[in-house]
Amino acid sequence: MTTGDRTVRLRRALPSDAEAAAGVWLRSFAAALPGVVRPRSDDEVRDHFRRVLVPARETWVAQAAGGDVVGVMVLEGEELDQLYLAPEWRGRGIGDQFVALAKERRPGGLSLWTFQVNTPAHRFYERHGFTAVERTDGSRNEEREPDVRYVWRP
């Protein structure tokens, strides 16, 4: 896939990608959700990528032509569990490509959670045909942040 003047390739994550993927997650979360308190330290996030997400989930990365990992997506069952891009790579079509891949991998439908304060994510997912079906007060998530569940059905 070409995004602007740079080429990005989506591929399954390898164990050697865990650190870079966690780094993308950490930078993206900090940039997109500065007011949301993370319940896990940076080291705990890195450990979760290394021990759980990369080896035990369907984890994909976006790799730039120079080799840098610039995006990460995790699918678990029909849940689009994670989709994060390096802040400097947002707006280049990589998220669109990840969602297209997720729909291809889960043709029966997808669901996801995002925080209510993340209005750019709401617009992004709604543009891709997802519908908000549930809002919560956040008491069921680790961050204790009000969230919204989105669903896509073909």
C-alpha positions as CSV (number, residue, x, y, z in Angstrom):
1,M,0.0,0.0,0.0
2,T,1.3,3.4,-0.8
3,T,0.4,6.3,1.5
4,G,1.4,9.7,0.2
5,D,5.1,9.4,-0.8
6,R,5.8,6.5,1.5
7,T,5.1,2.8,1.1
8,V,3.6,0.9,4.0
9,R,3.1,-2.9,4.2
10,L,0.6,-4.6,6.5
11,R,1.8,-7.9,7.8
12,R,1.3,-10.3,10.7
13,A,3.4,-9.3,13.7
14,L,6.5,-11.3,14.6
15,P,7.9,-11.7,18.1
16,S,10.6,-9.3,17.1
17,D,7.9,-6.6,16.5
18,A,6.5,-6.6,20.0
19,E,8.7,-3.8,21.3
20,A,8.1,-1.5,18.3
21,A,4.3,-2.3,18.3
22,A,4.1,-1.4,22.0
23,G,6.0,1.8,21.3
24,V,3.4,2.7,18.7
25,W,0.6,2.0,21.1
26,L,2.2,4.1,23.9
27,R,2.9,7.1,21.7
28,S,-0.5,6.9,20.0
29,F,-2.4,6.6,23.3
30,A,-0.5,9.6,24.8
31,A,-1.2,11.7,21.7
32,A,-4.9,10.8,21.2
33,L,-6.0,10.4,24.8
34,P,-4.0,12.7,27.0
35,G,-6.7,13.0,29.6
36,V,-7.2,9.2,30.0
37,V,-5.3,7.6,32.9
38,R,-3.6,4.4,31.9
39,P,-3.8,1.7,34.6
40,R,-0.5,0.0,33.3
41,S,3.0,1.3,33.2
42,D,5.0,1.5,30.0
43,D,6.9,-1.6,31.0
44,E,3.6,-3.5,31.7
45,V,2.3,-2.5,28.2
46,R,5.5,-3.7,26.6
47,D,5.3,-7.0,28.5
48,H,1.6,-7.4,27.4
49,F,2.6,-7.0,23.8
50,R,5.5,-9.4,24.2
51,R,3.8,-12.1,26.2
52,V,0.1,-11.9,25.1
53,L,-0.8,-9.7,22.1
54,V,1.9,-10.8,19.6
55,P,2.1,-14.5,20.4
56,A,-1.5,-15.3,21.3
57,R,-3.7,-12.8,19.3
58,E,-4.0,-12.0,15.7
59,T,-1.7,-9.0,15.7
60,W,-0.8,-7.1,12.5
61,V,1.7,-4.3,12.0
62,A,2.1,-1.6,9.4
63,Q,5.7,-1.4,8.4
64,A,7.1,1.6,6.6
65,A,9.5,1.2,3.7
66,G,12.5,2.0,6.0
67,G,11.5,-0.9,8.3
68,D,9.9,1.1,11.1
69,V,6.6,-0.3,12.6
70,V,4.2,2.6,12.3
71,G,0.9,1.0,13.2
72,V,-0.6,-2.0,15.1
73,M,-4.0,-3.8,14.9
74,V,-5.1,-6.7,17.1
75,L,-8.1,-8.9,16.4
76,E,-9.5,-11.2,19.0
77,G,-12.5,-13.2,17.8
78,E,-14.8,-10.7,16.2
79,E,-13.4,-7.9,18.3
80,L,-11.2,-5.3,16.8
81,D,-9.3,-5.1,20.0
82,Q,-6.6,-2.5,19.2
83,L,-5.9,-0.1,16.3
84,Y,-3.2,2.4,16.9
85,L,-1.0,4.5,14.6
86,A,2.2,6.4,15.3
87,P,1.0,10.0,15.6
88,E,3.1,11.2,12.7
89,W,1.5,8.6,10.4
90,R,-2.1,9.5,11.1
91,G,-4.1,10.7,8.2
92,R,-2.2,8.7,5.6
93,G,-4.8,5.9,5.0
94,I,-3.1,3.3,7.1
95,G,-6.1,3.1,9.5
96,D,-8.4,2.7,6.5
97,Q,-6.2,-0.2,5.3
98,F,-6.3,-1.8,8.7
99,V,-10.1,-1.6,8.9
100,A,-10.4,-3.1,5.3
101,L,-8.1,-6.0,6.4
102,A,-10.1,-6.5,9.6
103,K,-13.4,-6.7,7.6
104,E,-11.7,-9.1,5.2
105,R,-10.5,-11.3,8.1
106,R,-13.9,-11.1,9.9
107,P,-16.5,-11.0,7.1
108,G,-19.3,-11.9,9.5
109,G,-18.8,-8.6,11.4
110,L,-16.7,-6.8,13.9
111,S,-17.2,-5.0,17.2
112,L,-14.9,-2.7,19.2
113,W,-14.8,-0.3,22.1
114,T,-13.5,3.2,22.1
115,F,-13.6,5.9,24.7
116,Q,-16.4,8.5,24.6
117,V,-13.8,11.3,24.7
118,N,-12.1,10.0,21.5
119,T,-14.4,11.8,19.0
120,P,-11.9,11.4,16.1
121,A,-12.2,7.6,16.5
122,H,-16.0,7.9,16.5
123,R,-15.8,9.7,13.2
124,F,-13.3,7.3,11.8
125,Y,-15.3,4.1,12.6
126,E,-18.6,5.6,11.6
127,R,-17.1,6.5,8.2
128,H,-16.3,2.8,7.9
129,G,-19.8,1.7,8.6
130,F,-19.6,1.0,12.3
131,T,-22.7,1.9,14.4
132,A,-22.6,2.9,18.1
133,V,-24.8,0.4,20.0
134,E,-23.9,0.8,23.6
135,R,-22.5,3.5,25.9
136,T,-21.1,2.8,29.4
137,D,-20.0,4.8,32.4
138,G,-16.5,3.1,32.2
139,S,-17.0,1.0,35.3
140,R,-16.2,-2.2,33.3
141,N,-12.9,-1.0,31.8
142,E,-9.5,-0.7,33.5
143,E,-9.2,3.0,32.8
144,R,-12.6,3.7,34.4
145,E,-13.3,5.9,31.4
146,P,-16.8,6.1,29.8
147,D,-16.7,4.2,26.5
148,V,-18.8,3.3,23.5
149,R,-19.2,0.0,21.7
150,Y,-19.3,0.0,17.9
151,V,-20.5,-2.8,15.7
152,W,-20.1,-3.4,11.9
153,R,-22.2,-6.0,10.1
154,P,-21.9,-6.6,6.3
